[in-house]
Amino acid sequence: MKQRIITALILAPLVILAIFYLSLPWFMVALATVTIIGSWEWTQFVNASSRYLALVPAVIVGIASYVWLAPDGISFHSLNDSHYVLLIIGSLWWLFSSFLAISYPKSRPWWENSSFLRHLFGLLTLIPFFWSVVFLRAENIALDSYHGARLVLFVCFIVWAADSGAYFVGKSFGKHKMAPAVSPNKTIEGLLGGVVAAMLVGWIFADLFSIQFTSVPVMLVTILLTVVISVLGDLVESMFKRVSGIKDSSNIIPGHGGVLDRIDSLTAAFPVFASLYFIL
């Protein structure tokens, strides 16, 4: 626990500084590095003779998505149909994968022995995550260079609040398991506690960060859906690790495991939040 706290105290300020003070191109480079590491960790979930070969599809699709979306730093000021398609694909993936996690182990035979599907699941997890963060970071950047940074940090805050609320409420009052075959410690009571915590934090920081929603109900629905999917996103990675016989995705972060272990909730939250924020 001491190592976890020390690592968090070091990493959290670095992440916040990167979000606010890196230019958009350098922010994309930093985020791409995180995504590539996450893709490398995902190769453990793929039935492949070589992890290096298993990484190739992620690299190819990542480059193709870069070419497809034409990230020139200007097109992001106004999202086009291609951007919305990617966000919607990412959101639909998390609805489907959440169903896989909740219905586990009944859903396991559908995909367990398919290397193609395991590759595809990784791409659907990490590629929309990368672009949804970039789209939010670039939002209104020409008029306010920090507006997008506040949006990105806002999503991080509500997810972190949900994680903390779910942990403490679940530990104190949790009785009804969400998906005992995947993660025995996650409960319905914990989920509700996480939603309440995220709502409070979201309400406060939407005002402090000057984040505009079309209405209060839209803001609350956006936070609610983002948080629920983020909690389920954690279950999804736990499901893949359980099937692959892995406890942590790696040990790259002292006391915290791997990159995927730290961003599992965020990979689900960002595409869903971005879709709701830009569409609603």
N, C-alpha and C positions, 0 to 999 in steps of 0.2 A: 504493500500500500504506500509506503514511504517513497519508493522509487516511482510509482505511478504519479504521485502528487508532484514530485520534483520535475519529472518529465513534462507534466501538464503545465506547470508554472513557467517552464522554458518555452514550450511549443506555442502556447496560446498567444503570448505577445508577438511572436514571430509571424504567426498566421495573420493576426490582425494588422500588423505592419505591412505584410505582403498585400493584403486585400486593399489597403488604403493608399499605399505609397509606390507600388510598382505601376509603371505605365501599362496600358492594356496589352501591348505585345509581350512585355516581360511577364506580366501576370499570366498570360496564356502559356508561356514557356514553363513557368513554375507549375501551373496546373497540369500541363501535359506531362511533366515529370512525375507528378503524383499519380496520374492516370496510368502511365506506363508501368510504374511500380505495382500499382493495383492489378494491372493486366498480367504482369509476371507472377504475382501471387495467385491469380486465378488459374494459371496453367496447372496448378496442383489439382484442380477440380476436373481436369480434362484427361480422358484416357488417351495419352499420347506417349510414344516411345522416347520423345525428347521434349523437354520444356521449352527449349529454344525454338524448335519447330512449332510448338503449340502457341508461341507468342507471335508468330508471323501473321496470322489472320488479323489479330488486333492492330498490328502496325499498318497493314495494308488498308483495312477499313478506316482506321484513324486518318491516314493520309487522304483517302478518297473522300471522307467527310469534309476535310479541310478544303479540298478542291471544289466540292459540290456547293458548300456554303459560302465560298468566296469571301473569306474573312479579311477584308481590306481596312477594317476599323471604321468604315463609314457606313457600310450596308447595315451594320448592327443598330444604327440609330433608328431604323425603321424596319422591323422584322418583315420578311417576305414569306410566301407560301412554304418554301423549303424549310425555313426555320420552324414554322408552326407544325409542319408534318413531323419533324424530328421530335419536337416536344410532345406531341400527341402520341407518337410511337413509344417514347419513353414512359409516358404516364400509363398507357395501356399495358405495357410490359409489367409494371409494378402491380397493377390490378390482377393480372394473370398469375404472376409469381406469388402474390399474396395468397391466392387461392391454392396454389401448389403447397405452400407452407402450412396453411390451416388444415388442408385435407391430407397432409403427410401422416402416415406412410402409404396411404392408398394411392397417392399420386406418384410415388417413387418409381414404379415399373414403367411409367409413361416415358421417362427420360433418362433413367439411370444408365442404361447401356448404350446411349447414343452420344458418341463423341461430337457429332455435328451440333446437337442441341445444347450440349454443355458449352461449346464454343459460342454458339448464338446467344445463350443466356449471359455470358460474360460481356459480349459486345453490347447487348441491350442494357446491361447494367452500367457500363462505364462510358460509352460514347455519348448517350443523352445527358448523363451527369456532367461531363466536361462542357458540352455546349450550352446547357442550361445555365451553368455558373457564368460562362462567358457572356451570354446574352444579358443576364442580369447585371453583370459588372459593367457592360457597355451601355446600359440604359441611360439615356439623356446625358451622355458623357460630354457632349459638345457644350452644353449649357452649365452643367454642374459635374465636375470631375469626380466628386465624392458621392454623388447620388447612388450610382450603381454599387459602390463599395458598401454603402449603408444597407442596400437591399440584400447583398450577399451576407453581410454580418447579421442582418435581421433573421434570415433563414437559419443561420447557425445558432443564434440565440434561442429561437423557439424550439429547435430540435434538442439543444442541450438542456433547455428547461424541461422539455418533455421527458428526456432520459432521466434527469434528476428526480422529477416528480414521480415518474413511474417506479423508480428504484425505492424511494422512501415510502411511498404509499403501498406499493406492492409488498415490501418487507414487513410493514406494520399491519396491513389489513388484507393482504392478498389471500384469497381462498379458491377462486375459480380460475383454473388454468386456461390460457389462450390456446396453446398448442403444445401439450405436454410431451408429445413424441419428438418435438424439435427442441424446445427450450422449457424445461420444467419450472423455471423460476419466473416466467412471465405470466402475469395474471390480468384478468379483466379489470380488477380494482386498480392495479398499477397503471393500466392504460388510461382509465378515467382520471387518475391523479395526474398523469402526464399531460393529458388534454387540458385540465384546469390550469396547471402551472404554465403551459405554453400560451393559453389564452391571456393570462394575466401579464406575462412577459411581453407577448405580442402587442397587447393594448398599450402598454407603457412605451415600448420602443417604437411603435408606429408613430406615436406623437413626437417622441424625442428625435427620431431620425427623419421626421417630415415625410413619411411614406404615405402616399395618397392611394386610398382605395375608393371605388365608386360609391360605397356606402359601408356603414358599420356591419350590417349583416354579411356583405360580401367579404369583408375582412375576416370575420369570425368563421365563416364557412371555409375560406381559404386556409386559415390556420388549422382548423379542425381536420380537414382532409389531408393537409400536409403532414400533420403530426401522426394521424392514424397510419398513413402509408409509411412514414418513417419508422414507426415501431414495427410494422410488419416487414419492412426492409431488413431490419436486424434479424428477424426470424428467418428470412429467406437465406441470408448468408449462413446462419447457423445450420439450416437444412443442408446446404451444399457441403459445409465442413463435416457434418455428421455422416453424410453418405460417403465422403472421401476419407473418413477416419482421421480428420485433422482437428486439433484443438485450437490453434491460432494460425492465421494465414501466413505469418512469419514472425521473426523476433527483431525486426528492424527498429521498432520503437520500444526502448527499455520500459518494462512494466506494463506495456499496452498491447504487445503483440505486433501485428502487421498493419500496413496502411488500410487494408480492407476492414480490419477489425475496428479501426477508428472512424472510417467514413461510411460504414455500411448504412447507417440511418440517413446520412446526407445524400448518398447516391440515389436513394428513393425520394427524399424530400425535395431536392432541387428541381427535377423535371416536373413534378406535380405542382409545386409552388409556381414555377415559371409559367406553366401552361395556364393556371388559373389567373395569375397576375396579369399576363398579357392579353388573355382572351376576355376575361371579365372586366 
